[in-house]
Amino acid sequence: MKFNTKTIHGGQEHDPAYRSVMPPIYQTSTYAQSTPGGHKGYEYSRTHNPTRNALENAFASIENGNYGMAFGSGLAAIDAILKLLKTGDEVISTNDLYGGTYRLFTKIYEDFGIKFHFIGMENAERIEDYINDRTKLIWVETPTNPMLNIIDIVTTSKIAKKHKVLLAVDNTFATPYLQQPLDLGADIVMHSATKYLGGHSDLVMGALIVNDKEIAERLFFIQNASGAICGPQDSFLALRGIKTLHIRMQRHCENGKTVAEYLKNHPKIENVYWPGFKNHPNHEIAKSQMTDFGGMVSFTTKGNNYDEAIKIVENLKIFTLAESLGGVESLAGHPASMTHASIPKEEREKTGVVDSLIRLSVGIEDEADLIADLKQAIG
Ligand SMILES: *Cc1c(COP(=O)(O)O)cnc(C)c1O
């Protein structure tokens, strides 16, 4: 089955009760048993729920994996991965990563005696320098947030396999429409389904997809034992969102390209970060591991003025000033005052998050309206 068919049919069956085309929202915590242990595979909804199972099968299908798991948020999914580790284990992570992931690693799991090495992964070969016999996990996010750096998944997976270390990839920005990390050698794919998979800014959810049965069994055990699951209503909404993932992503990519090129030619703009540009430092890797370049675009203004950047995001009318990304509507964010405000200026500037940096999640509106909005806001 091709990807554009999988988003609609992958892992899905008509509901056995009445052959409803969409799975019903099984809004139930428990299931009647005829005799102790006499049930149809469902006992309690933390462990299993038919609506959530339908979504988990869809997650597995679109990422070319054998097993899918749904969680109450992207961070709950990452938390489940970290529970595969033990005190004394080490993790090598990209240093340009989602702030909430960094907070979970450093403010919670460091206290449990897990050691994290945060390194620049633009040159994947560097990873090997940090591997020792305690290394258990490599954490990759690509493209990264908000600088749109690209990490070479194939090279990283070869290093991981050589040293028998797990490779997990946060595929939130790319989605399986653009990039399928399991096929590139990753062991675990993670999503904040809050973003493109859900796609309509109406839910918070996480996903994990794996191929290996043993890893899947451990993660299913953690999912049930820790209990950070999502409910049936949100499962239904995410499943509905996934059915249009391919056409939404196609338009996100088209509009992203139009916006990136418009900004590049704007006299007031200094830098535009978008992996589709030939002069992007890892453009060739992006081209080899992604089918297109996505709808996330970041830029800075000439003079790098903090107040001017604030004025631009305040002036935008169609782009909504908000955190998050990946919905049908265009959003704009100012990392220095919003997502990265808690990081000291010198620290954030090391990774490129300067005062005038603005991050756009380009939506699927008409591109002429988006360009006109940027034009009036930037001036
Ligand atoms: C939003 C996000 C997360 C966290 O997901 P939540 O659903 O907000 O918990 C993790 N990684 C990336 C890249 C994200 O954008």
The ligand as an SDF file (V2000), in Angstrom:
LIG
                    3D

 15 15  0  0  0  0  0  0  0  0999 V2000
    5.7700   19.7800   20.7190 C   0  0  0  0  0  0  0  0  0  0  0  0
    6.9780   18.9310   20.5780 C   0  0  0  0  0  0  0  0  0  0  0  0
    7.2990   17.9430   21.5310 C   0  0  0  0  0  0  0  0  0  0  0  0
    6.4760   17.7340   22.7850 C   0  0  0  0  0  0  0  0  0  0  0  0
    5.2000   17.2470   22.4880 O   0  0  0  0  0  0  0  0  0  0  0  0
    3.8930   17.5900   23.3810 P   0  0  0  0  0  0  0  0  0  0  0  0
    2.8090   16.9280   22.6010 O   0  0  0  0  0  0  0  0  0  0  0  0
    3.7880   19.0670   23.4670 O   0  0  0  0  0  0  0  0  0  0  0  0
    4.1300   16.9590   24.7180 O   0  0  0  0  0  0  0  0  0  0  0  0
    8.4190   17.1580   21.3070 C   0  0  0  0  0  0  0  0  0  0  0  0
    9.1990   17.3330   20.2140 N   0  0  0  0  0  0  0  0  0  0  0  0
    8.9360   18.2710   19.2890 C   0  0  0  0  0  0  0  0  0  0  0  0
    9.8290   18.4230   18.1120 C   0  0  0  0  0  0  0  0  0  0  0  0
    7.8150   19.1010   19.4330 C   0  0  0  0  0  0  0  0  0  0  0  0
    7.5790   20.0480   18.5220 O   0  0  0  0  0  0  0  0  0  0  0  0
  1  2  1  0
  2  3  1  0
  2 14  2  0
  3  4  1  0
  3 10  2  0
  4  5  1  0
  5  6  1  0
  6  7  2  0
  6  8  1  0
  6  9  1  0
 10 11  1  0
 11 12  2  0
 12 13  1  0
 12 14  1  0
 14 15  1  0
M  END
$$$$
